Amino acid sequence: MNKKITKKLVLILLWIIVTASCTTTKKDVAQSVEKRALLWELTNGDTSIFIAGSIHIAPDEIYPLDDIYYESLGQSDHFVMEADVTYAGTDPDFQKFVMERALLPQKDDLANYIDKDNIEVLNEILSPFNMNFNQIRIFKPWMVTTILTEFLGQELGFYSGNGVDVHLQNVANQIELNPLYLESAESQIVMMDSNSLEYQKFELLSLLEDKNALKETFNGLMNAWISGDTEAIYKIMTSEGQDIPGSKEALDRLLFQRNKNWLEQVKNYLETGDNYFIVVGAGHLCGEGSLIDLLEKDGYNLNRL
């Protein structure tokens, strides 16, 4: 295995996963839809907690955001993201951690999970990036799916570096807000690696056998985010593969368990007297079991901005 290629893949993974999770073109994404911010305010006296929903992979056309995002940032003392990704590409211990999680067992091979037709499609996706199947066959399906999703997104003008969370982080840095994090980057890698190999295989095959489905998902999720349609976002995030073994557990790890973990942190922020701006993936704020739902069930009043 070429170590240089391996390192390149790991760096791609780090960026997508810890910042990350449609037939359309850039013009399609910018289509005219009624816009509404995916932003809530939780208050306690003079203290405000702003909670924003992010799309982790996005096109240029959504910027600038609605003024309410920037105004809320301007009122805040702290900026809170899911995880700290600043050290992901430079910390050798973290890179080693990812490799240990992302590699298949020594005698296993990605070819054991996909057939020749799938490999041909995979090579078609990798080719524009000067990569091929042989360079990634040592990786688990979840990592390969992550890499392919990023590459297909780039072909459509969607980039993880354009994510709403990354954009707001840049603004927060400019106004020198204190950064805080809800979880570690390591915990996000563990989450991805905890899904069963059967479910990982299902996700990879779904992508390879119908690339247009991913494109349609990008398009649908982007338009739902632009219009602030929480019901549509919840449906997109929770509808796929419910009959596949391990899918319910995977969704629980991705969304609901993390929402519960974050709930007490948000409550604690409310008692500090400082204002906080929190940005997490949009799926964490929509529907039953979301962070917004959990707060409301605990008796907190939230105002949709």
C-alpha positions as CSV (number, residue, x, y, z in Angstrom):
1,M,0.0,0.0,0.0
2,N,1.3,3.4,-1.0
3,K,1.8,5.3,2.3
4,K,1.4,8.7,0.6
5,I,-1.9,7.7,-0.9
6,T,-3.0,6.3,2.5
7,K,-2.2,9.6,4.2
8,K,-4.1,11.6,1.5
9,L,-7.2,9.4,2.1
10,V,-7.0,9.8,5.8
11,L,-6.8,13.6,5.5
12,I,-9.9,13.6,3.3
13,L,-11.7,11.4,5.8
14,L,-10.8,13.7,8.7
15,W,-12.2,16.7,7.0
16,I,-15.4,15.2,5.8
17,I,-16.3,13.2,8.9
18,V,-15.5,15.7,11.6
19,T,-16.9,18.6,9.7
20,A,-19.5,16.2,8.1
21,S,-23.2,13.8,6.9
22,C,-28.9,14.8,-5.4
23,T,-29.4,15.1,-9.4
24,T,-28.8,18.8,-9.5
25,T,-26.5,21.5,-10.7
26,K,-25.5,24.7,-9.0
27,K,-28.3,26.4,-10.8
28,D,-30.8,23.9,-9.5
29,V,-29.7,24.4,-5.9
30,A,-30.2,28.1,-6.2
31,Q,-33.7,27.7,-7.4
32,S,-36.3,30.1,-6.0
33,V,-37.7,28.7,-2.7
34,E,-39.2,30.5,0.2
35,K,-36.4,31.0,2.7
36,R,-36.5,30.6,6.5
37,A,-33.6,30.4,8.9
38,L,-33.0,27.2,10.7
39,L,-32.3,29.0,14.0
40,W,-33.8,29.0,17.4
41,E,-33.3,31.1,20.6
42,L,-33.5,29.7,24.1
43,T,-33.5,32.4,26.8
44,N,-33.1,32.6,30.6
45,G,-33.5,36.2,31.8
46,D,-30.9,38.2,29.8
47,T,-29.1,35.1,28.7
48,S,-29.6,33.7,25.2
49,I,-28.6,30.4,23.6
50,F,-28.9,30.5,19.8
51,I,-29.1,27.0,18.1
52,A,-28.5,26.8,14.4
53,G,-28.8,23.9,12.0
54,S,-26.0,23.3,9.5
55,I,-25.7,21.6,6.2
56,H,-22.1,20.1,6.4
57,I,-21.6,20.0,2.6
58,A,-23.0,22.9,0.6
59,P,-22.6,25.0,-2.6
60,D,-21.4,28.6,-2.8
61,E,-24.8,29.9,-3.8
62,I,-26.3,29.8,-0.3
63,Y,-24.0,32.6,1.0
64,P,-24.3,35.1,2.5
65,L,-26.8,33.6,5.0
66,D,-29.8,35.4,6.3
67,D,-28.8,38.4,8.5
68,I,-30.3,36.8,11.6
69,Y,-27.4,34.3,11.7
70,Y,-24.8,37.1,11.8
71,E,-26.8,39.2,14.2
72,S,-27.1,36.3,16.6
73,L,-23.4,35.6,16.4
74,G,-22.8,39.3,17.2
75,Q,-24.8,39.0,20.4
76,S,-22.8,35.9,21.5
77,D,-19.9,35.4,23.8
78,H,-19.1,31.8,22.8
79,F,-19.3,29.8,19.6
80,V,-20.1,26.1,20.0
81,M,-19.6,23.4,17.3
82,E,-20.0,19.6,17.3
83,A,-16.2,18.9,17.5
84,D,-12.8,20.5,17.2
85,V,-11.4,19.7,13.7
86,T,-8.5,22.2,13.8
87,Y,-6.0,19.5,14.8
88,A,-7.4,16.7,12.6
89,G,-4.9,17.0,9.7
90,T,-1.8,17.7,11.8
91,D,-2.0,15.5,14.9
92,P,-0.2,12.2,14.2
93,D,-1.9,10.5,17.2
94,F,-5.3,11.3,15.8
95,Q,-4.3,10.2,12.3
96,K,-3.1,6.9,13.8
97,F,-6.4,6.6,15.7
98,V,-8.4,7.1,12.4
99,M,-6.3,4.5,10.5
100,E,-6.8,1.9,13.2
101,R,-10.5,2.4,13.0
102,A,-10.8,2.7,9.2
103,L,-8.7,-0.3,8.1
104,L,-10.3,-3.7,7.4
105,P,-8.8,-6.6,9.3
106,Q,-5.5,-7.7,7.7
107,K,-6.9,-10.6,5.7
108,D,-10.1,-8.8,4.7
109,D,-10.6,-6.9,1.4
110,L,-13.2,-4.4,0.2
111,A,-13.7,-6.8,-2.8
112,N,-15.4,-9.1,-0.3
113,Y,-18.2,-6.6,0.0
114,I,-18.8,-5.4,-3.6
115,D,-18.8,-7.1,-7.0
116,K,-16.9,-6.3,-10.3
117,D,-19.7,-4.0,-11.5
118,N,-19.5,-2.0,-8.3
119,I,-15.8,-1.8,-8.5
120,E,-16.1,-0.4,-12.1
121,V,-18.5,2.3,-10.8
122,L,-16.1,3.1,-7.9
123,N,-13.2,3.5,-10.3
124,E,-15.3,5.9,-12.4
125,I,-15.9,8.1,-9.3
126,L,-12.3,8.0,-8.2
127,S,-10.6,8.5,-11.6
128,P,-11.0,12.3,-11.8
129,F,-9.2,12.5,-8.5
130,N,-6.3,10.3,-9.8
131,M,-7.2,7.4,-7.5
132,N,-8.5,3.8,-8.1
133,F,-9.9,0.8,-6.3
134,N,-6.6,-0.7,-5.4
135,Q,-5.6,2.3,-3.3
136,I,-8.7,2.1,-1.1
137,R,-9.5,-1.6,-1.0
138,I,-7.9,-1.9,2.5
139,F,-10.5,0.4,4.0
140,K,-13.8,-0.4,5.6
141,P,-17.0,0.4,3.7
142,W,-17.9,3.3,5.9
143,M,-14.7,5.1,5.0
144,V,-15.0,4.4,1.3
145,T,-18.6,5.7,1.3
146,T,-17.5,8.9,3.0
147,I,-14.8,9.5,0.5
148,L,-17.1,8.8,-2.5
149,T,-19.8,11.1,-1.1
150,E,-17.3,13.9,-0.9
151,F,-16.0,13.3,-4.4
152,L,-19.5,13.1,-5.9
153,G,-20.5,16.2,-4.0
154,Q,-17.6,18.1,-5.5
155,E,-18.7,17.2,-9.0
156,L,-22.0,18.9,-8.2
157,G,-20.5,22.0,-6.6
158,F,-21.0,20.8,-3.0
159,Y,-18.0,21.0,-0.7
160,S,-17.5,20.1,3.0
161,G,-15.4,23.3,3.2
162,N,-18.5,25.2,2.3
163,G,-20.5,23.8,5.2
164,V,-22.7,26.2,7.1
165,D,-20.9,25.3,10.3
166,V,-17.5,26.0,8.7
167,H,-18.8,29.4,7.4
168,L,-20.1,30.4,10.8
169,Q,-16.9,29.3,12.4
170,N,-14.9,31.6,10.2
171,V,-17.2,34.5,11.1
172,A,-16.9,33.6,14.8
173,N,-13.1,33.6,14.5
174,Q,-13.2,37.0,12.9
175,I,-15.1,38.5,15.8
176,E,-13.0,36.5,18.3
177,L,-15.7,34.4,19.9
178,N,-14.5,31.8,22.4
179,P,-14.7,28.4,20.8
180,L,-16.3,25.4,22.6
181,Y,-17.2,21.9,21.4
182,L,-19.9,19.4,22.3
183,E,-17.9,16.3,21.7
184,S,-14.5,15.0,20.5
185,A,-13.5,14.3,16.9
186,E,-12.5,10.8,18.1
187,S,-16.1,10.1,19.3
188,Q,-17.3,10.9,15.8
189,I,-14.9,8.4,14.2
190,V,-16.0,5.8,16.8
191,M,-19.6,6.5,15.9
192,M,-19.0,5.8,12.2
193,D,-17.0,2.7,12.9
194,S,-19.6,1.3,15.3
195,N,-22.1,0.5,12.5
196,S,-22.2,-3.2,11.6
197,L,-20.3,-4.3,8.4
198,E,-23.6,-5.4,7.0
199,Y,-25.0,-1.9,7.3
200,Q,-21.8,-0.3,6.0
201,K,-22.1,-2.6,3.0
202,F,-25.7,-1.5,2.5
203,E,-24.7,2.2,2.5
204,L,-21.8,1.6,0.0
205,L,-23.9,-0.5,-2.4
206,S,-26.7,2.0,-2.3
207,L,-24.3,4.7,-3.4
208,L,-22.6,2.6,-6.1
209,E,-25.8,1.2,-7.5
210,D,-27.6,4.5,-7.8
211,K,-25.5,7.6,-7.8
212,N,-28.5,9.7,-8.8
213,A,-30.2,8.8,-5.5
214,L,-27.4,10.6,-3.7
215,K,-27.7,13.6,-6.0
216,E,-31.4,13.7,-5.3
217,T,-30.7,13.6,-1.6
218,F,-28.3,16.5,-1.8
219,N,-30.8,18.5,-3.7
220,G,-33.7,17.7,-1.4
221,L,-31.8,18.3,1.8
222,M,-30.4,21.6,0.4
223,N,-33.8,22.9,-0.6
224,A,-35.3,21.8,2.7
225,W,-32.5,23.6,4.6
226,I,-33.0,26.8,2.5
227,S,-36.7,26.8,3.2
228,G,-36.3,25.8,6.9
229,D,-38.6,22.8,6.3
230,T,-38.0,20.8,9.5
231,E,-40.5,18.0,8.5
232,A,-38.7,17.4,5.2
233,I,-35.3,17.4,6.8
234,Y,-36.5,14.8,9.4
235,K,-38.0,12.6,6.7
236,I,-34.8,12.7,4.7
237,M,-32.6,11.9,7.7
238,T,-34.7,9.0,9.0
239,S,-36.3,7.3,6.0
240,E,-33.4,5.5,4.4
241,G,-32.8,1.7,4.9
242,Q,-35.2,1.2,7.8
243,D,-35.6,-2.5,6.9
244,I,-31.8,-3.1,6.8
245,P,-30.3,-4.8,9.9
246,G,-28.4,-2.3,12.0
247,S,-30.1,0.8,10.4
248,K,-32.1,1.8,13.5
249,E,-29.0,1.5,15.7
250,A,-27.0,3.5,13.2
251,L,-29.5,6.3,13.2
252,D,-29.7,6.2,16.9
253,R,-25.9,6.7,17.2
254,L,-25.9,9.4,14.5
255,L,-28.7,11.5,15.8
256,F,-30.6,10.6,19.0
257,Q,-27.9,9.5,21.4
258,R,-25.8,12.5,20.5
259,N,-28.8,14.8,21.0
260,K,-29.3,13.3,24.5
261,N,-25.6,13.8,25.2
262,W,-25.7,17.5,24.2
263,L,-28.9,18.3,26.1
264,E,-27.3,18.7,29.5
265,Q,-24.5,20.8,28.1
266,V,-27.0,23.2,26.5
267,K,-28.8,23.5,29.9
268,N,-25.5,24.2,31.6
269,Y,-24.7,27.0,29.2
270,L,-28.0,28.6,30.0
271,E,-27.0,29.0,33.7
272,T,-23.6,30.7,33.0
273,G,-25.0,34.2,32.3
274,D,-23.1,34.2,28.9
275,N,-24.6,34.1,25.5
276,Y,-23.8,31.1,23.2
277,F,-24.2,30.4,19.5
278,I,-24.4,26.6,18.9
279,V,-24.3,25.1,15.4
280,V,-24.9,21.4,14.8
281,G,-26.1,19.3,11.8
282,A,-29.7,20.2,10.8
283,G,-30.9,16.7,11.4
284,H,-30.2,17.2,15.1
285,L,-32.8,19.9,15.3
286,C,-35.7,18.5,13.4
287,G,-38.5,16.2,14.5
288,E,-39.1,13.8,17.4
289,G,-36.0,13.2,19.5
290,S,-34.2,16.2,18.2
291,L,-32.3,18.6,20.5
292,I,-35.1,21.1,20.1
293,D,-37.7,18.5,20.9
294,L,-35.8,17.3,24.0
295,L,-35.5,20.9,25.3
296,E,-39.2,21.6,24.8
297,K,-40.2,18.3,26.5
298,D,-38.1,19.5,29.5
299,G,-40.2,22.6,29.7
300,Y,-37.9,25.1,27.9
301,N,-39.5,27.7,25.6
302,L,-37.7,28.2,22.3
303,N,-38.4,30.9,19.7
304,R,-37.9,30.1,16.1
305,L,-36.1,33.1,14.6
